[in-house]
Amino acid sequence: MRGDGDGWLECGRGHRHWGRFGAAGLLLYTAVAGEAYVLLQHRALWCHHGNTWGIPGGARDSHETAVAAALREADEEAGIDAELVTVHRELVDDHQGWKYTSVIAHADKKIDTVANRESLALVWQPVSDTEGLDLHPGFAATWPAAQARQVRLLVDTANVIGSRPNGWWRDRPGATTSELQRLAGLVTRLVVLPSGADAVVVAVTAVLEGEARGADTVPGVETVRATGSGDDTLVALAEHAAGQEVLVVTADRELRGRLPPTTGVVGPSWLSARPAG
């Protein structure tokens, strides 16, 4: 029954929390122009822990999953259409008898928001610029674990395409164009890095060599058409990506050995597991 979760509950730690069946909120990310953003809510003064920053969320009803509750609250408090959101995972903060679930998700772009009376403001905040904000205590406790990193993918396109026995050699430019279209769908998405950490893909750079340089340009993917060795170009790009976390996609062992030690590497199978668009 809608609203049966409204009410206060004391957890096993002796703290009072809003939500008889726990609570949930939507931690929503996107990326624009190589920068990751998170949607934050400046809570109204009359709210519990008012005038602090957190995420749209609230009490979970008895019949709701955490995801359903978070998406409903995001609609009510921020006007977020659930169809524009892709859920990545759930992060549970257990208070011994009461739980808050952060539903971590991404959107393909900055969604326009509509604040209700529970918000002083709704802001797409750069992920790297949240330290100066007065965070809601509950959100502050989970933010270190929930905060996604920003990663730029450098793709050894020939190696990735060559790992699939699908007849790509019959039309290398066409196969490459198809791969670029797939890569375009990764920008703004949340992925899991080899370390296990979450990251927002803020940019994708695909290096093309040989016949593949005839592929079409695809919006959303930076295409580098190597005049010489594709490996040399990838190494140079990795070396010059100062201040950025870079993840190179390749199965080429020799190339892996030439990359800077701080550069992450994953194989084509990691890329194939990502959703396309």
HUUR-V545829 format. One record per residue. N is the residue number from 1. RES is the residue in three letters. SS is DSSP state (h for helix, s for strand, l for the rest). NEAR is the number of other C-alpha atoms within 10 Angstrom. Layout:
N,RES,SS,NEAR  N,RES,SS,NEAR
This chain:
1,MET,l,8  2,ARG,l,10  3,GLY,l,11  4,ASP,l,14  5,GLY,l,20  6,ASP,l,18  7,GLY,l,13  8,TRP,s,15  9,LEU,s,17  10,GLU,s,16  11,CYS,l,16  12,GLY,l,12  13,ARG,l,10  14,GLY,l,10  15,HIS,l,11  16,ARG,s,12  17,HIS,s,19  18,TRP,s,19  19,GLY,l,24  20,ARG,l,20  21,PHE,l,22  22,GLY,l,26  23,ALA,s,24  24,ALA,s,32  25,GLY,s,28  26,LEU,s,31  27,LEU,s,28  28,LEU,s,25  29,TYR,s,30  30,THR,s,27  31,ALA,s,25  32,VAL,s,15  33,ALA,l,9  34,GLY,l,17  35,GLU,s,17  36,ALA,s,25  37,TYR,s,26  38,VAL,s,24  39,LEU,s,23  40,LEU,s,24  41,GLN,s,26  42,HIS,s,23  43,ARG,s,24  44,ALA,l,18  45,LEU,l,14  46,TRP,l,11  47,CYS,l,12  48,HIS,l,12  49,HIS,l,15  50,GLY,l,16  51,ASN,l,19  52,THR,l,19  53,TRP,s,25  54,GLY,s,26  55,ILE,l,26  56,PRO,l,30  57,GLY,s,26  58,GLY,s,22  59,ALA,s,25  60,ARG,l,31  61,ASP,l,21  62,SER,l,17  63,HIS,l,13  64,GLU,l,15  65,THR,l,12  66,ALA,h,24  67,VAL,h,20  68,ALA,h,17  69,ALA,h,24  70,ALA,h,28  71,LEU,h,24  72,ARG,h,24  73,GLU,h,23  74,ALA,h,26  75,ASP,h,20  76,GLU,h,17  77,GLU,h,22  78,ALA,h,25  79,GLY,l,17  80,ILE,l,21  81,ASP,l,15  82,ALA,h,15  83,GLU,h,8  84,LEU,h,11  85,VAL,l,20  86,THR,s,16  87,VAL,s,17  88,HIS,s,16  89,ARG,s,12  90,GLU,s,18  91,LEU,s,15  92,VAL,s,13  93,ASP,s,16  94,ASP,s,13  95,HIS,l,16  96,GLN,l,11  97,GLY,l,13  98,TRP,l,21  99,LYS,s,20  100,TYR,s,26  101,THR,s,24  102,SER,s,27  103,VAL,s,24  104,ILE,s,24  105,ALA,s,19  106,HIS,s,24  107,ALA,l,20  108,ASP,l,18  109,LYS,l,15  110,LYS,l,18  111,ILE,l,17  112,ASP,l,12  113,THR,l,18  114,VAL,l,15  115,ALA,l,19  116,ASN,l,15  117,ARG,l,12  118,GLU,l,18  119,SER,s,22  120,LEU,s,16  121,ALA,s,18  122,LEU,s,22  123,VAL,s,15  124,TRP,s,18  125,GLN,s,15  126,PRO,s,17  127,VAL,l,20  128,SER,l,14  129,ASP,l,9  130,THR,l,14  131,GLU,l,8  132,GLY,l,6  133,LEU,l,12  134,ASP,l,13  135,LEU,s,22  136,HIS,l,19  137,PRO,h,13  138,GLY,h,12  139,PHE,h,19  140,ALA,h,15  141,ALA,h,12  142,THR,h,16  143,TRP,h,16  144,PRO,h,9  145,ALA,h,11  146,ALA,h,18  147,GLN,l,18  148,ALA,l,23  149,ARG,s,19  150,GLN,s,24  151,VAL,s,25  152,ARG,s,21  153,LEU,s,24  154,LEU,s,23  155,VAL,s,26  156,ASP,s,25  157,THR,h,21  158,ALA,h,21  159,ASN,h,16  160,VAL,h,20  161,ILE,h,19  162,GLY,h,15  163,SER,l,14  164,ARG,l,12  165,PRO,l,8  166,ASN,l,10  167,GLY,l,11  168,TRP,h,15  169,TRP,h,13  170,ARG,h,9  171,ASP,l,12  172,ARG,h,20  173,PRO,h,19  174,GLY,h,16  175,ALA,h,19  176,THR,h,24  177,THR,h,18  178,SER,h,15  179,GLU,h,19  180,LEU,h,25  181,GLN,h,18  182,ARG,h,19  183,LEU,h,24  184,ALA,h,19  185,GLY,l,17  186,LEU,l,24  187,VAL,l,25  188,THR,l,28  189,ARG,l,23  190,LEU,s,28  191,VAL,s,22  192,VAL,s,15  193,LEU,l,17  194,PRO,l,12  195,SER,l,7  196,GLY,l,8  197,ALA,l,13  198,ASP,s,21  199,ALA,s,21  200,VAL,s,28  201,VAL,s,25  202,VAL,s,23  203,ALA,s,25  204,VAL,s,25  205,THR,s,22  206,ALA,s,22  207,VAL,s,23  208,LEU,s,27  209,GLU,l,19  210,GLY,h,15  211,GLU,h,13  212,ALA,h,20  213,ARG,h,19  214,GLY,h,15  215,ALA,l,20  216,ASP,l,15  217,THR,l,13  218,VAL,l,16  219,PRO,l,10  220,GLY,l,17  221,VAL,l,20  222,GLU,s,16  223,THR,s,19  224,VAL,s,16  225,ARG,s,18  226,ALA,l,17  227,THR,l,11  228,GLY,l,11  229,SER,l,13  230,GLY,h,21  231,ASP,h,20  232,ASP,h,13  233,THR,h,19  234,LEU,h,24  235,VAL,h,18  236,ALA,h,13  237,LEU,h,17  238,ALA,h,22  239,GLU,h,15  240,HIS,l,10  241,ALA,l,12  242,ALA,l,9  243,GLY,l,6  244,GLN,l,13  245,GLU,l,16  246,VAL,s,23  247,LEU,s,21  248,VAL,s,24  249,VAL,s,23  250,THR,l,23  251,ALA,l,17  252,ASP,l,13  253,ARG,h,8  254,GLU,h,9  255,LEU,h,16  256,ARG,h,19  257,GLY,h,9  258,ARG,h,12  259,LEU,l,20  260,PRO,l,12  261,PRO,l,10  262,THR,l,11  263,THR,l,16  264,GLY,s,20  265,VAL,s,20  266,VAL,s,17  267,GLY,l,17  268,PRO,h,20  269,SER,h,14  270,TRP,h,15  271,LEU,h,18  272,SER,h,12  273,ALA,l,8  274,ARG,l,16  275,PRO,l,12  276,ALA,l,13  277,GLY,l,12
